Each structure stands twice: as C-alpha cells, then as structure tokens.
Amino acid sequence: MARFLIVVLPLTGHLNAALALGQALVQGGHDVAWCGPESDLRPLVGPQARIYPTGKRYYRQHGGTGIEAARALWTGYLIPLNRFILEPADAAVVDYRPDVVVVDQYAVAGALAAHRHGVRWASLCTGAMELTPPSWELPGHQEWVTEQLARVWAMAGLPVDESIDLRFSPYLVLALTSPALVGAAPLPPQCRLVGPILGSRPNDPGFAWQDWDVERRHVLVTVGTLADHLAREFYPRIVAALDLLADRVQAVVVAPTATVAGSAGRLLVAERVPMLELLPRLDAVVCHGGMGTVTEALAHGVPLVVAPIRFDQPALAVQVADAGAGIAVPFASAGAGELAAALTAVLDEPGYRAAAHRVADSFAAAGGAVAAVALLAELASDIG
C-alpha cells in the first residue's frame, strides 16, 4: 500500500472531487494525508485524518466574463493562494514523505513541492478551462497562463523547467470527464479520462422532502457556489420561465433565500442542497455549466439546460450540446420564453435524456474512483 498526500483547492467543486478520491484511496487500503485549510477539511475527513494546515485564503467574488474573468481568477486568487501555501505544502511533503502527491491542478504550489523533493505527483483536473479551454472566449489564454506559472516558479525560488507545465503533471493527469464530452480535443500527455469521482459528502445539508410533489416533474436550478452575485438578473428570468411550466413542474432553486422567494408546492428554494441525493429524482437541471454540476447530472442520466457565465463554462455548454445531452442558452440575455422552451424540450423530447444516459455510460466505462485509484497505485508502485 502507498502513501498519498492530497493538496486541495478550498472551493466546493474542487473539494468534492478530492474528498471522493481520498475516500476511495482509503477504502483501497492506502494511507492518505491532506494539505489545505483545516477549517474546510476537518468537517469532511473526520477527526482522525492527518491534515497539514495551510490556513485559508478566501476567494473574492469578482465580475467580468471572458478573458477578463479568467485573468482575474489567476491574478486575484490563484497566484496569491499559491504564494500563501508554498511553505506549508513544502513542509507537508518533507514531513509526510508521500509516495505520490495528488495536486488540484490549480494548487500548483503542491506540484512545485513535489518537484523540489523528487516526489512524483498527479494532477487532478476538476474543471475544463485549462484542459479544453474555450479558445473563442479566451484568446491568448495559454500563453498568458504560462507567464503566471513562471511567477510561481520564482516565488518558490526555483528556475523554470520549460518541460513542465505545472497544471499538468508529466506523470499522471486525472481528468474527470470522458470522450463522450471532450470528443477529439487535444489533451495533455499522460492524461487519463476517468469520469467524475463521486463519494459521500459528510457536510451535506438536509432537504424539505415533505414538500416534494410526487405528481410533478422536477427541475434543479443552480449557478454554483461562486456566481450568486452575477445571477441576480438571471433568477427572475428563470423563475418566470418556471411559472410558465407551473402546472407540471416543481423546481428546486439553489439560491440565497433572500434573493428568490419560494412558492409552496411549486418552487422550493434552498441555499444548499444534497446534490447527489437529489439527482436520481430529477428530470432536468438548469445550470451555469460548472464541470462538477454538469458531470454529476450526466452521471445520473439527467439532461441539462446550460447558461454559461465564464471560465470553462462556455466550453462545457458546447460539449453538452454537441453530445445531444442538453441545450445551451445565453446566460445574460435568455428570456423567460427561451428558457421555458429549452426546459420543455429537454423534459419532453426523449433524445436529450437518451444522450445523457449515453454520457453516463461513458462515465461508467471510464471507471471513476476505481480507475483513478488504480492509476495512482500504479504510479506509486512504479517509483524508481
């Protein structure tokens, strides 16, 4: 059995995947330690797990879309975060002596710590902005990110190794998708498509199941955990669209309760939901196109209406539409009629659900957690 250190990015979608992978490694008999904010990790991994704390660098909401948003993500959050965790990550590698470091692809300080100490590392790709970037939205993105990564090498006091892209390990890249979505897109060397990695979520909230109407079809609406400030104009439009379908649809809207008013029997509003418990009961999902939400829905054969906002979301919207598993609509301008028409299509036209099930089958074939653990164990056993 091997020793794995998992270096996390403290954002919900990233943590969910890392947590599920860690659970699968432990179930496989491996030793796992964690590097990240203890305030985020401890409630998830339990009192006995070994955590190398980094402290917490908070994500600050910002506006903008396209290349402006992508660059703000790097300069406003990712670069400061990696500067902040460089020393704790390095100390964790030295103390724990892992066989392999598993690094969220944006927690590149973990990759640098592994590189510095000659430890193999694997990248965990929980998004698509770096893996299959929407080039029409992000012109020049790859070249600009290369410049930012050079800054991180310098922060670590290391010369840039031009043969290494810190976002993509030269040993193993675990991408949480499948060919049914990415198609023939070029991928990094050593990239393995394993599909979504799903596990238990100890901090999931309860849900008002007593208000669930078994006579209606069910739709989940979510813009993820980082875009509520951008969705204030979207919520009224999607609620108006749901009003047009009120005779047969009950919706669950994930939003601040002060932003969207619930309606008994028709509209259930919650700030958080037990996503994996809800999905098997849903008929459709309306979302922003975050990779976690998209792949979790498709893993359950649920078709989507995708209204992408920024980052990798436009690329994922195209992938969903190309797979036939949903419809893409413009986030900023889609009105109630367009949203209602898209929802009606994915609810009533069987081709969308059939395509979603085909993607689900491709995810199952990719292997998920089982495949990821096998690949990591192989990497650990191949040392030397």
C-alpha positions as CSV (number, residue, x, y, z in Angstrom):
1,M,0.0,0.0,0.0
2,A,1.1,3.5,-0.8
3,R,1.2,6.9,0.9
4,F,-0.6,9.8,-0.8
5,L,-0.6,13.5,0.1
6,I,-3.6,15.4,-1.4
7,V,-3.2,19.1,-1.9
8,V,-6.6,20.8,-2.3
9,L,-8.1,24.0,-3.6
10,P,-10.6,25.1,-1.0
11,L,-13.6,25.6,-3.4
12,T,-16.6,23.4,-3.2
13,G,-16.4,21.7,-6.6
14,H,-12.7,21.0,-6.2
15,L,-13.1,19.8,-2.6
16,N,-15.9,17.4,-3.5
17,A,-13.7,15.6,-6.1
18,A,-10.6,15.5,-3.9
19,L,-12.7,14.2,-1.0
20,A,-14.2,11.4,-3.1
21,L,-10.8,10.4,-4.3
22,G,-9.3,10.4,-0.8
23,Q,-12.2,8.2,0.4
24,A,-11.6,5.7,-2.4
25,L,-7.8,5.6,-1.7
26,V,-8.5,4.9,2.0
27,Q,-11.0,2.2,1.0
28,G,-8.3,0.7,-1.2
29,G,-6.1,0.3,1.9
30,H,-3.8,3.3,1.2
31,D,-2.6,5.9,3.6
32,V,-3.8,9.4,2.9
33,A,-2.9,12.8,4.3
34,W,-4.3,16.2,3.4
35,C,-2.8,19.6,2.8
36,G,-5.2,22.6,2.9
37,P,-7.3,24.7,5.2
38,E,-8.2,22.7,8.3
39,S,-11.4,24.7,8.7
40,D,-12.6,23.2,5.3
41,L,-11.0,19.8,5.5
42,R,-11.7,18.7,9.1
43,P,-15.5,18.5,8.8
44,L,-15.1,16.5,5.6
45,V,-12.3,14.0,6.5
46,G,-13.0,13.5,10.2
47,P,-11.1,13.8,13.5
48,Q,-8.5,11.1,12.8
49,A,-7.3,12.1,9.4
50,R,-3.9,13.7,9.1
51,I,-4.1,17.3,7.9
52,Y,-1.2,19.6,7.1
53,P,-2.9,23.0,7.5
54,T,-2.2,25.9,5.2
55,G,-4.5,28.5,6.6
56,K,-7.3,29.9,4.5
57,R,-7.1,32.3,1.5
58,Y,-10.6,33.3,0.7
59,Y,-12.0,33.5,-2.8
60,R,-13.2,37.1,-3.6
61,Q,-16.1,37.4,-5.9
62,H,-15.5,39.5,-9.0
63,G,-17.5,40.5,-12.0
64,G,-16.5,40.2,-15.7
65,T,-16.6,37.4,-18.2
66,G,-14.3,36.1,-20.9
67,I,-10.6,36.7,-20.8
68,E,-11.1,39.4,-18.1
69,A,-12.6,36.9,-15.7
70,A,-10.0,34.2,-16.4
71,R,-7.2,36.6,-15.7
72,A,-8.8,37.9,-12.6
73,L,-9.1,34.4,-11.3
74,W,-5.4,33.9,-11.7
75,T,-4.2,37.3,-10.5
76,G,-6.8,37.8,-7.8
77,Y,-7.0,34.3,-6.3
78,L,-4.7,31.6,-7.7
79,I,-1.4,33.4,-7.6
80,P,-1.9,34.8,-4.1
81,L,-3.2,31.4,-2.9
82,N,-0.2,29.5,-4.2
83,R,2.2,32.1,-2.7
84,F,0.3,31.6,0.6
85,I,0.6,27.7,0.6
86,L,4.1,27.3,-0.8
87,E,5.8,26.8,2.5
88,P,3.0,24.6,4.1
89,A,2.9,22.4,1.1
90,D,6.7,22.0,1.0
91,A,6.7,21.2,4.7
92,A,4.0,18.6,4.3
93,V,6.0,16.8,1.6
94,V,9.1,16.8,3.7
95,D,7.3,15.5,6.9
96,Y,4.8,13.0,5.4
97,R,7.2,11.6,2.8
98,P,4.5,10.5,0.4
99,D,5.0,8.1,-2.5
100,V,2.8,10.4,-4.7
101,V,1.4,13.9,-4.2
102,V,-2.1,14.4,-5.7
103,V,-2.5,18.1,-6.6
104,D,-5.5,20.0,-7.6
105,Q,-4.3,21.4,-10.9
106,Y,-4.7,24.9,-9.6
107,A,-2.8,24.3,-6.3
108,V,0.4,24.3,-8.3
109,A,2.4,25.0,-5.1
110,G,1.9,21.3,-4.3
111,A,3.3,20.4,-7.7
112,L,6.4,22.5,-7.0
113,A,6.9,21.0,-3.6
114,A,6.8,17.5,-5.1
115,H,9.2,18.5,-7.9
116,R,11.6,20.1,-5.5
117,H,11.9,17.0,-3.4
118,G,11.9,14.5,-6.3
119,V,8.4,13.0,-5.5
120,R,6.1,12.0,-8.3
121,W,2.8,13.9,-8.5
122,A,-0.5,13.6,-10.2
123,S,-2.8,16.5,-11.3
124,L,-6.5,16.3,-10.5
125,C,-8.4,18.3,-13.2
126,T,-11.8,19.2,-11.8
127,G,-12.5,21.8,-14.5
128,A,-12.1,22.3,-18.2
129,M,-10.7,25.8,-18.5
130,E,-7.1,24.5,-18.8
131,L,-7.9,21.1,-20.1
132,T,-10.2,22.0,-23.1
133,P,-10.3,25.8,-23.0
134,P,-12.9,27.8,-24.9
135,S,-10.4,29.5,-27.3
136,W,-13.1,31.8,-28.7
137,E,-13.7,33.1,-25.2
138,L,-10.1,33.1,-24.0
139,P,-7.8,34.3,-26.8
140,G,-4.1,34.0,-25.8
141,H,-5.0,32.3,-22.5
142,Q,-2.4,29.6,-22.7
143,E,0.5,31.9,-23.3
144,W,-0.6,34.3,-20.6
145,V,-1.0,31.5,-18.0
146,T,2.5,30.3,-18.9
147,E,3.7,33.7,-17.8
148,Q,1.8,33.4,-14.5
149,L,3.2,30.0,-13.8
150,A,6.7,31.4,-14.3
151,R,5.9,33.8,-11.4
152,V,5.0,30.8,-9.2
153,W,8.4,29.1,-10.0
154,A,10.1,32.3,-9.0
155,M,8.1,32.5,-5.7
156,A,9.4,29.0,-4.9
157,G,13.0,30.1,-5.7
158,L,13.2,27.5,-8.5
159,P,14.3,28.0,-12.1
160,V,11.5,27.5,-14.6
161,D,11.6,24.0,-16.1
162,E,10.1,24.6,-19.6
163,S,9.4,20.9,-20.0
164,I,6.9,21.0,-17.1
165,D,3.5,22.7,-17.2
166,L,2.6,22.9,-13.5
167,R,-1.1,22.5,-14.4
168,F,-0.5,19.0,-15.9
169,S,1.8,16.5,-14.2
170,P,4.3,14.8,-16.6
171,Y,3.5,11.6,-14.6
172,L,-0.3,11.5,-14.5
173,V,-3.2,13.8,-15.2
174,L,-6.7,12.6,-13.9
175,A,-9.4,14.4,-15.9
176,L,-12.9,14.0,-14.5
177,T,-14.6,13.7,-17.9
178,S,-14.8,11.2,-20.8
179,P,-14.6,11.1,-24.6
180,A,-18.4,11.4,-24.8
181,L,-17.9,15.1,-23.8
182,V,-14.4,16.1,-24.8
183,G,-14.6,14.4,-28.2
184,A,-11.3,14.6,-30.1
185,A,-10.0,17.7,-28.3
186,P,-6.2,17.6,-27.8
187,L,-5.2,16.6,-24.3
188,P,-2.0,16.8,-22.3
189,P,0.4,13.9,-22.3
190,Q,-0.3,11.3,-19.5
191,C,-3.9,12.5,-19.4
192,R,-6.4,9.8,-18.4
193,L,-10.1,10.4,-18.6
194,V,-11.7,8.7,-15.6
195,G,-15.1,10.4,-15.5
196,P,-16.5,12.1,-12.4
197,I,-15.3,10.8,-9.0
198,L,-18.2,10.7,-6.6
199,G,-18.3,9.9,-2.9
200,S,-20.1,10.7,0.3
201,R,-20.3,14.3,1.5
202,P,-20.5,14.5,5.3
203,N,-21.4,18.1,5.3
204,D,-24.4,17.8,3.0
205,P,-27.5,19.7,4.3
206,G,-30.9,18.3,4.9
207,F,-33.8,18.8,2.5
208,A,-37.5,19.6,2.7
209,W,-38.6,16.2,1.4
210,Q,-42.0,16.8,3.0
211,D,-42.7,19.4,0.3
212,W,-41.7,17.2,-2.6
213,D,-44.6,16.8,-5.0
214,V,-44.5,13.3,-6.5
215,E,-47.1,14.2,-9.1
216,R,-44.9,16.7,-10.8
217,R,-41.7,16.6,-12.8
218,H,-38.6,18.0,-11.1
219,V,-36.0,20.6,-12.2
220,L,-33.0,21.8,-10.3
221,V,-31.7,25.3,-10.9
222,T,-28.2,26.2,-9.7
223,V,-25.5,28.7,-10.7
224,G,-22.9,27.0,-8.5
225,T,-21.2,28.4,-5.4
226,L,-19.2,31.3,-6.9
227,A,-21.7,33.3,-9.1
228,D,-24.7,34.4,-7.0
229,H,-23.6,38.0,-7.4
230,L,-23.8,37.6,-11.2
231,A,-27.1,35.8,-11.1
232,R,-29.4,38.5,-9.7
233,E,-30.8,39.3,-13.1
234,F,-31.0,35.6,-14.1
235,Y,-33.1,34.4,-11.1
236,P,-36.2,36.5,-12.1
237,R,-36.0,35.2,-15.7
238,I,-35.7,31.6,-14.7
239,V,-38.5,31.9,-12.1
240,A,-40.7,33.5,-14.8
241,A,-39.9,30.5,-17.1
242,L,-40.8,28.1,-14.4
243,D,-44.1,30.0,-13.9
244,L,-44.9,29.1,-17.5
245,L,-44.5,25.4,-16.6
246,A,-46.1,25.6,-13.1
247,D,-48.9,23.2,-14.0
248,R,-46.5,20.2,-14.3
249,V,-43.0,21.2,-12.9
250,Q,-41.8,21.6,-9.3
251,A,-38.4,23.3,-9.2
252,V,-35.7,23.3,-6.6
253,V,-33.7,26.6,-6.9
254,V,-30.4,26.8,-5.2
255,A,-30.0,30.5,-4.3
256,P,-29.9,32.8,-1.3
257,T,-33.4,32.7,0.2
258,A,-33.5,36.5,0.3
259,T,-33.0,36.6,-3.5
260,V,-35.6,34.1,-4.7
261,A,-39.0,33.7,-3.0
262,G,-40.3,30.1,-2.6
263,S,-43.8,29.1,-3.5
264,A,-45.5,26.3,-1.7
265,G,-45.7,23.2,-3.9
266,R,-44.2,24.9,-6.9
267,L,-40.8,26.4,-6.0
268,L,-38.5,25.1,-3.3
269,V,-35.6,27.5,-2.5
270,A,-32.5,26.5,-0.5
271,E,-29.1,27.9,-0.2
272,R,-27.6,24.4,-0.3
273,V,-28.9,21.0,-1.3
274,P,-27.8,17.4,-1.0
275,M,-26.9,17.2,-4.7
276,L,-26.1,13.5,-5.0
277,E,-29.3,12.6,-3.2
278,L,-31.4,14.8,-5.4
279,L,-30.1,13.9,-8.8
280,P,-31.7,10.4,-9.1
281,R,-35.1,12.1,-8.6
282,L,-34.6,14.9,-11.1
283,D,-35.9,15.2,-14.7
284,A,-33.7,18.1,-15.7
285,V,-31.0,20.5,-14.4
286,V,-30.6,24.2,-15.3
287,C,-27.1,25.4,-14.5
288,H,-24.2,27.6,-15.3
289,G,-22.0,24.9,-16.8
290,G,-19.7,24.2,-13.9
291,M,-17.9,20.9,-14.5
292,G,-19.0,19.4,-11.2
293,T,-22.7,20.1,-11.8
294,V,-22.6,19.1,-15.4
295,T,-20.8,15.8,-14.9
296,E,-22.8,14.9,-11.8
297,A,-26.0,15.5,-13.6
298,L,-24.9,13.5,-16.7
299,A,-23.6,10.7,-14.5
300,H,-27.2,10.2,-13.4
301,G,-28.6,10.5,-16.9
302,V,-30.2,13.9,-16.3
303,P,-30.3,16.3,-19.3
304,L,-29.4,19.9,-19.0
305,V,-30.1,23.5,-19.9
306,V,-26.8,25.2,-19.7
307,A,-26.5,29.0,-19.4
308,P,-22.7,29.5,-19.2
309,I,-21.3,32.5,-17.4
310,R,-17.5,32.4,-17.7
311,F,-14.2,30.4,-17.2
312,D,-14.6,26.9,-18.7
313,Q,-18.4,27.1,-18.7
314,P,-18.9,28.1,-22.4
315,A,-16.7,25.1,-23.4
316,L,-18.8,22.7,-21.3
317,A,-22.0,24.2,-22.7
318,V,-20.8,23.4,-26.2
319,Q,-19.7,19.9,-25.1
320,V,-23.2,19.2,-23.6
321,A,-25.0,20.4,-26.7
322,D,-22.7,18.5,-29.1
323,A,-23.3,15.4,-27.1
324,G,-27.0,15.9,-27.5
325,A,-27.5,15.8,-23.8
326,G,-28.8,19.3,-23.4
327,I,-29.4,22.8,-24.7
328,A,-27.1,25.9,-24.4
329,V,-28.7,29.3,-23.8
330,P,-27.1,32.7,-23.3
331,F,-26.9,33.5,-19.6
332,A,-27.1,37.2,-19.9
333,S,-29.9,37.5,-22.4
334,A,-32.1,34.4,-22.4
335,G,-35.6,35.5,-21.5
336,A,-38.4,33.5,-19.8
337,G,-39.8,32.3,-23.1
338,E,-36.4,31.0,-24.4
339,L,-35.6,29.3,-21.0
340,A,-39.1,27.7,-20.8
341,A,-38.8,26.4,-24.4
342,A,-35.4,24.9,-23.7
343,L,-36.7,23.3,-20.5
344,T,-39.7,21.9,-22.3
345,A,-37.5,20.4,-24.9
346,V,-35.2,18.6,-22.5
347,L,-38.2,17.4,-20.4
348,D,-40.4,16.2,-23.3
349,E,-38.1,15.2,-26.1
350,P,-36.6,11.7,-25.3
351,G,-33.5,12.2,-27.3
352,Y,-31.9,14.5,-24.7
353,R,-32.4,12.0,-21.9
354,A,-31.1,9.2,-24.1
355,A,-28.0,11.2,-24.9
356,A,-27.5,12.0,-21.2
357,H,-27.7,8.2,-20.5
358,R,-25.1,7.6,-23.2
359,V,-22.7,10.1,-21.5
360,A,-23.5,8.3,-18.2
361,D,-22.5,5.0,-19.7
362,S,-19.2,6.6,-21.0
363,F,-18.5,7.8,-17.4
364,A,-19.2,4.4,-16.0
365,A,-16.8,2.8,-18.6
366,A,-14.1,5.4,-17.7
367,G,-14.1,3.9,-14.2
368,G,-14.4,6.9,-11.9
369,A,-12.9,6.4,-8.5
370,V,-11.9,2.8,-9.1
371,A,-9.9,3.8,-12.2
372,A,-8.3,6.8,-10.5
373,V,-7.1,4.7,-7.6
374,A,-5.7,2.0,-9.8
375,L,-3.8,4.6,-11.8
376,L,-2.4,6.3,-8.7
377,A,-1.4,3.0,-7.2
378,E,0.4,2.1,-10.4
379,L,2.2,5.4,-10.3
380,A,3.2,4.8,-6.7
381,S,4.4,1.3,-7.4
382,D,6.5,2.4,-10.4
383,I,8.8,4.6,-8.2
384,G,12.4,4.1,-9.2
